[in-house]
Amino acid sequence: MQLEFFNLKTKKKVEVPDSELKKRRSVRTTSGGKRQERYAVIAVVHEGGKPLQMFKFVNKETFDSLDVPEDRG
């Protein structure tokens, strides 16, 4: 499976294979005391010898369906 990201440097859409993906869950407490979770997929591509990270926010179902390692950073 491949996910589509938008590269802000080249202003083009990029297809990234699963082997280049990681997923990240961020959890925070709002000022009202509620717990909020956000789910993102991170792609690391190498352009011109430099690594470039691209982020894409996804819903929980997509996040759970991805069989890629979870980044704890």
Steps between C-alpha positions, in 0.01 A plus 500: 500500500616852427384828650490829318673803654538858382861614479509869595844556347416370153126584519415152370320192628727208583415131541698350790526122557435344844870429547562877533215566747464530876193591698475730801227552757495826693294530817432818691262632760294800394446803720155358577658182639405273211746255343567561131677255268630578152638249253769572242702309244859610439686437175875544472624544145851585384522774240838622389671309780299676772223328696161672484215421738141533385201474735142401433225499761268200473199364683521224762379227262773577246759526779404160641490334158860596412752224561799729557705568816374760746737788570512583870664840444 
